[in-house]
Amino acid sequence: MLRRFRRRPVPVRRPEVPAAVAPGEAGHALRAPSKLHAFNRYEIKYLVDAAVARELRDEMDTVLDRDHHSGDGGYGVWSVYYDTRRLRFYWEKIEGLRFRRKLRIRHYGDRFAVTGETPVHVEIKQRVNRVTQKRRARLPYREALRLCDGREQVGHEPSERGFLEEVLDLVSRLDLRATAMTGYQRHAYVGRGADVGLRVTFDQRVRGRDRDFHLGANAANRFIVPPGKAIMEVKANERVPSWLTDLTAERNLQVVRLSKYCQSVEAHGLAPRSIFHIPGHDLDPGLSSALTARVEA
């Protein structure tokens, strides 16, 4: 049973956003798109055993609300990441640049049901110091591919013009191409009352592939994180509640620098494994073979 901790806010200092952008990097400039398409958050990740994740989810049920998409079984999240031939975005993450970003097409739900008309999100996720900013536009999958693969502008709402022009500039100027895919099953919880703005997610069966990038392709994937592990992520707009920091401390959860995109790149041999890669033999001795096993879903 979860102890009833006092809800004392933990202050988080806001980092400064760079006031100027270097020449040739205009695409890095922060925009001001519609609030419906923009999210600024602090993100903290933990790697936990699947059994511990189940216990934590039971505790979250007592203090948070389930995301209305979750249900009992959670929901699928599938993403196709774009990068340069030399993996610029990958290396920005590995080198820990204070300003870095990723471009992806993301689908929530059953990937086998994806058609050209299925709504997906074209997203730029970027990091400015310690703040994660996510901007996105919702498009039919056919139009998202036309934008990111065909490098053509697509129809859009007036509020999305600046963002879609930025995406088009990125894919054209940097010669971006689909590089890696990730997928996992997510259980999500959202804060209520004093914790509005808090979001806690648990991602399991984290897998991916380095080819056949159509979301609906009947292609095999492989585990890129040991299947006996789950990624717990805490996302907060202003602060992390003290009851949650106390909970992670009591369970001795360790913060990890983990990128699912980087895990997929390294697991498929597209780049040398970094010190942040999570190999199966270091975490679960019996799961090394599972990491290289091919899975269908």
C-alpha positions in Angstrom: 0.0 0.0 0.0 1.3 3.4 -0.9 2.1 5.6 2.0 0.3 9.0 2.0 3.1 11.4 1.6 2.7 15.1 2.2 2.5 16.9 -1.1 5.3 19.4 -0.8 6.4 20.8 -4.2 9.9 20.2 -5.2 11.1 23.4 -7.0 12.8 23.0 -10.3 14.8 25.9 -11.8 13.8 26.9 -15.2 16.7 26.9 -17.6 17.3 29.8 -19.9 16.4 29.4 -23.6 19.2 30.6 -25.9 18.6 34.1 -27.0 20.3 33.7 -30.4 20.7 31.0 -33.0 23.9 30.5 -34.9 23.9 31.2 -38.6 22.7 28.2 -40.7 20.8 26.8 -37.7 17.6 28.7 -38.1 15.6 25.5 -37.8 16.7 25.3 -34.2 14.9 28.5 -33.3 12.0 28.0 -30.9 8.6 28.7 -32.5 5.3 29.6 -30.9 2.9 27.2 -32.4 -0.7 26.5 -31.2 -0.7 25.4 -27.6 -2.6 22.3 -28.7 0.5 21.1 -30.5 3.3 22.2 -28.1 4.5 20.6 -24.8 7.3 21.8 -22.6 8.3 19.3 -19.8 11.0 18.0 -17.6 11.5 14.2 -18.1 13.1 11.7 -15.7 13.6 8.1 -16.7 14.1 5.0 -14.6 14.8 1.4 -15.7 13.0 -1.1 -13.5 12.2 -4.8 -13.5 8.8 -5.7 -15.0 7.6 -7.0 -11.6 8.5 -3.8 -9.9 6.8 -1.9 -12.7 3.6 -3.8 -12.0 3.8 -2.9 -8.3 4.4 0.7 -9.2 1.5 0.8 -11.5 -0.8 -0.6 -8.8 0.4 2.3 -6.5 -0.1 4.9 -9.3 -3.7 3.7 -9.6 -4.3 4.9 -6.0 -3.0 8.5 -6.5 -3.2 9.2 -10.2 -5.8 8.8 -13.0 -5.2 6.4 -15.9 -4.8 8.1 -19.3 -8.1 7.5 -21.0 -6.3 5.6 -23.8 -4.6 3.2 -21.5 -7.3 0.7 -20.3 -6.1 -2.5 -18.6 -3.7 -3.5 -21.4 -2.2 -0.1 -22.2 -1.7 1.0 -25.8 0.9 0.6 -28.5 3.3 3.5 -29.5 5.2 3.2 -32.8 7.7 5.8 -34.0 9.8 6.1 -37.2 12.9 8.3 -36.6 14.6 10.4 -39.2 18.3 11.2 -39.2 21.1 12.2 -41.5 23.4 9.6 -43.2 26.0 10.3 -40.5 23.4 10.1 -37.7 23.6 13.7 -36.6 20.7 13.5 -34.2 21.9 10.3 -32.7 25.4 11.8 -32.0 23.8 15.0 -30.6 22.2 12.8 -27.9 25.2 10.7 -27.2 27.4 13.7 -26.9 24.9 15.3 -24.5 24.5 18.6 -26.4 22.5 21.0 -24.4 20.4 21.7 -27.5 19.4 18.7 -29.6 16.4 17.4 -31.4 14.7 14.5 -33.2 12.2 14.2 -36.0 9.8 11.3 -36.0 6.4 10.1 -37.3 4.5 8.6 -34.4 1.4 6.4 -34.3 -0.6 5.4 -31.2 -2.5 2.1 -31.3 -2.4 -1.0 -33.5 0.2 -0.6 -36.2 -1.3 -3.4 -38.3 -4.5 -1.2 -38.7 -2.5 1.7 -40.2 -3.7 2.9 -43.7 -2.9 6.0 -45.7 -5.8 7.8 -43.9 -4.8 6.9 -40.4 -4.0 10.0 -38.2 -0.4 10.1 -37.1 1.8 12.8 -35.5 4.8 14.4 -37.2 6.9 15.5 -34.2 10.0 17.5 -33.5 11.2 16.6 -30.0 14.0 18.8 -28.8 15.9 19.4 -25.6 16.9 22.8 -24.4 19.2 22.5 -21.4 17.0 20.3 -19.0 13.6 21.0 -20.7 12.1 18.7 -23.2 9.9 20.4 -25.8 7.7 18.5 -28.2 5.9 20.1 -31.1 3.7 18.2 -33.5 1.1 18.3 -36.2 -1.6 15.6 -36.7 -1.8 14.5 -40.3 -3.1 11.5 -42.3 -0.3 9.0 -42.6 -0.2 9.4 -46.4 0.4 13.2 -46.0 3.0 12.6 -43.3 5.0 10.4 -45.7 4.6 12.9 -48.4 6.1 15.6 -46.1 8.9 13.6 -44.6 9.8 11.2 -47.4 8.6 13.0 -50.4 9.7 16.4 -49.1 6.6 18.2 -50.3 4.5 20.6 -48.4 1.1 19.4 -47.4 -2.3 20.9 -46.5 -2.4 22.3 -43.0 -4.2 24.5 -40.6 -2.8 28.1 -40.5 -1.4 27.6 -37.0 0.7 24.7 -38.2 2.3 26.5 -41.1 5.5 27.5 -39.3 6.0 24.1 -37.8 5.5 22.2 -41.1 7.8 24.6 -42.9 10.4 23.8 -40.3 10.0 20.1 -40.8 10.2 20.5 -44.6 13.4 22.6 -44.2 15.0 19.9 -41.9 14.3 17.0 -44.2 15.4 18.9 -47.3 18.4 20.8 -46.0 19.8 17.9 -43.9 18.8 15.2 -46.3 17.0 13.3 -43.5 15.7 9.8 -44.1 14.0 7.1 -42.1 16.7 5.5 -39.9 15.2 3.4 -37.1 11.8 2.4 -35.7 10.7 1.8 -32.2 7.6 0.3 -30.6 6.4 -0.6 -27.1 3.3 -1.1 -25.0 2.6 1.9 -22.7 0.6 2.3 -19.6 0.1 6.0 -18.7 -1.1 7.9 -15.7 -2.0 11.6 -15.3 -2.0 13.8 -12.2 -5.1 15.2 -10.6 -5.7 17.9 -8.0 -2.4 19.4 -6.9 -0.6 17.2 -9.4 -2.2 18.4 -12.6 0.5 18.5 -15.3 2.2 15.3 -14.0 2.4 12.3 -16.3 3.9 8.9 -15.4 4.4 6.3 -18.1 5.5 2.6 -18.1 6.9 1.3 -21.4 7.4 -2.5 -21.8 8.3 -4.8 -24.7 10.5 -2.1 -26.2 11.5 -3.3 -29.6 12.4 -1.9 -33.0 13.9 -2.5 -36.5 16.2 -0.8 -39.0 14.3 -1.4 -42.2 10.7 -1.8 -43.6 9.7 1.5 -42.1 6.1 1.6 -43.2 4.1 1.6 -39.9 1.7 -1.0 -41.2 4.4 -3.4 -42.6 4.2 -7.0 -41.6 7.8 -7.0 -40.6 9.7 -8.6 -37.7 11.1 -6.5 -34.8 13.7 -7.3 -32.1 13.9 -6.3 -28.5 16.1 -3.3 -28.0 15.6 -3.3 -24.2 15.5 -6.6 -22.3 11.8 -7.8 -22.2 12.1 -8.3 -18.4 12.6 -4.6 -18.0 10.3 -1.6 -18.2 11.1 2.1 -18.7 9.3 4.3 -16.1 9.2 8.0 -17.1 8.1 10.9 -15.0 7.1 14.0 -16.9 6.3 17.2 -15.2 5.5 20.8 -16.3 6.8 22.6 -13.2 7.7 20.2 -10.5 7.9 16.6 -9.4 5.7 16.0 -6.4 7.6 15.1 -3.2 5.5 11.9 -2.7 6.8 10.7 -6.0 10.5 11.6 -5.3 10.1 9.9 -1.9 8.6 6.8 -3.6 11.5 6.5 -6.1 14.0 7.0 -3.3 12.4 4.3 -1.1 12.7 1.8 -4.0 16.2 3.0 -4.8 15.3 3.7 -8.4 18.2 5.0 -10.4 17.8 7.7 -13.0 19.1 6.6 -16.5 20.0 8.4 -19.7 18.1 6.3 -22.1 16.9 7.0 -25.6 14.8 4.4 -27.3 16.0 5.8 -30.7 19.6 5.4 -29.7 19.0 1.9 -28.3 17.5 0.9 -31.7 20.4 2.5 -33.6 23.0 0.6 -31.5 21.1 -2.7 -31.2 21.0 -2.9 -35.1 24.7 -2.0 -35.5 24.1 1.3 -37.1 26.6 2.9 -34.6 29.0 1.6 -32.0 27.4 0.9 -28.7 27.8 3.8 -26.3 28.2 3.8 -22.5 24.5 4.5 -22.4 23.4 1.4 -24.3 21.6 -1.2 -22.2 22.9 -4.7 -23.0 20.9 -7.7 -21.9 23.9 -9.5 -20.2 24.5 -6.6 -17.9 20.9 -6.5 -16.6 19.5 -10.0 -16.8 22.0 -12.8 -17.4 19.3 -15.1 -18.8 18.0 -12.6 -21.3 20.9 -12.1 -23.7 19.4 -14.4 -26.2 16.0 -12.6 -25.9 17.6 -9.4 -27.0 18.5 -10.8 -30.3 15.3 -12.8 -30.8 13.0 -11.7 -33.6 9.4 -10.9 -32.5 6.4 -10.3 -34.7 4.5 -7.7 -32.8 
